[in-house]
């Protein structure tokens, strides 16, 4: 089983740009190796190593808080209108809006949402990564979807025009 792409993707989604992501991925595998004896269920290695990566990513984010302010949604929409119907620009704008909304999710919800929706893990696998119950992961994902829907509602026309379900 190749776990590096999974760990790298997880770390990339949990840390801000500019973070030492390669170092976090490497540290994940170093910690996994040094704590290999603690792995109780070999079949659960994906969840176990995901939990290690998530903890390291959370620690890195706590050490390095992002301070960049986001532009207001209205200013972005005016900029889109001035540039005209450039489809690639609109798609980039939609991506920025979505990524910014996801970045504002509380860390546990963001991780649960990413693992469930982005990585396609089952609720049971997400629960193992987060070291919580399946019911709690369902709540995290549900609340993340609700928050994203609320935050992206003002941009529904833009997202729908690009085929993004909001």
ZARO-331315 format. One record per residue (C-alpha): x, y, z. Coordinates in steps of 0.2 Angstrom, whole numbers, padded with zeros to 4 digits, always signed. Layout:
! residues N
XYZ;...
//
This chain:
! residues 166
+0000+0000+0000;+0007+0017-0005;+0003+0029+0009;+0014+0044+0004;+0001+0052-0008;-0012+0050+0005;-0002+0058+0018;+0005+0072+0007;-0013+0076+0002;-0019+0076+0019;-0005+0087+0025;-0007+0099+0010;-0025+0102+0014;-0022+0104+0033;-0008+0117+0032;-0007+0134+0024;+0004+0137+0008;+0022+0140+0013;+0022+0127+0027;+0035+0114+0027;+0024+0101+0020;+0038+0089+0014;+0045+0090+0032;+0028+0086+0039;+0026+0071+0028;+0043+0064+0032;+0040+0067+0050;+0024+0057+0049;+0033+0042+0042;+0047+0044+0055;+0035+0044+0069;+0025+0030+0062;+0041+0020+0061;+0047+0024+0078;+0029+0019+0085;+0026+0004+0074;+0024-0007+0089;+0009+0003+0094;-0001-0001+0079;-0013-0014+0086;-0023-0017+0069;-0012-0019+0054;-0027-0017+0043;-0030+0000+0051;-0013+0007+0045;-0021+0020+0034;-0031+0028+0048;-0017+0026+0060;-0004+0035+0049;-0018+0048+0045;-0020+0052+0063;-0001+0055+0065;-0001+0066+0050;-0016+0076+0056;-0009+0079+0073;+0008+0085+0066;-0002+0096+0054;-0012+0104+0068;+0004+0106+0078;+0012+0115+0063;-0003+0126+0060;-0004+0131+0079;+0014+0136+0078;+0012+0146+0063;-0005+0155+0062;-0010+0163+0046;-0013+0181+0047;-0017+0186+0029;-0034+0194+0027;-0046+0189+0013;-0053+0202+0001;-0072+0205+0003;-0083+0195-0007;-0091+0210-0015;-0074+0217-0021;-0070+0200-0029;-0087+0200-0038;-0084+0218-0044;-0067+0213-0051;-0075+0198-0060;-0088+0209-0068;-0074+0222-0074;-0064+0208-0082;-0079+0201-0092;-0084+0183-0095;-0067+0175-0094;-0072+0157-0090;-0055+0152-0083;-0054+0167-0072;-0072+0163-0066;-0066+0146-0062;-0051+0152-0053;-0062+0164-0043;-0074+0150-0038;-0059+0139-0033;-0053+0153-0022;-0070+0156-0014;-0072+0138-0010;-0054+0136-0004;-0056+0151+0007;-0073+0144+0014;-0065+0127+0018;-0050+0136+0026;-0062+0145+0038;-0069+0128+0044;-0064+0123+0062;-0049+0111+0060;-0058+0095+0065;-0073+0099+0054;-0061+0103+0040;-0051+0087+0042;-0067+0076+0043;-0074+0085+0028;-0058+0083+0018;-0056+0064+0023;-0074+0060+0019;-0077+0071+0003;-0060+0074-0004;-0052+0057+0000;-0068+0046+0000;-0065+0038+0016;-0079+0030+0025;-0086+0037+0041;-0078+0023+0051;-0061+0027+0043;-0063+0045+0047;-0067+0041+0065;-0051+0031+0066;-0041+0045+0059;-0049+0058+0071;-0049+0046+0086;-0068+0049+0088;-0085+0040+0085;-0093+0038+0069;-0108+0048+0075;-0096+0063+0079;-0088+0062+0061;-0105+0062+0053;-0109+0078+0064;-0093+0086+0059;-0096+0083+0040;-0114+0088+0041;-0109+0105+0050;-0095+0108+0038;-0107+0106+0023;-0120+0117+0031;-0106+0131+0035;-0100+0130+0017;-0117+0131+0010;-0121+0147+0021;-0104+0155+0016;-0105+0151-0002;-0124+0156-0004;-0120+0174-0010;-0110+0166-0024;-0122+0153-0029;-0125+0161-0046;-0106+0160-0050;-0104+0143-0044;-0120+0136-0053;-0114+0144-0069;-0098+0134-0067;-0107+0118-0063;-0101+0118-0045;-0115+0111-0033;-0117+0123-0019;
//
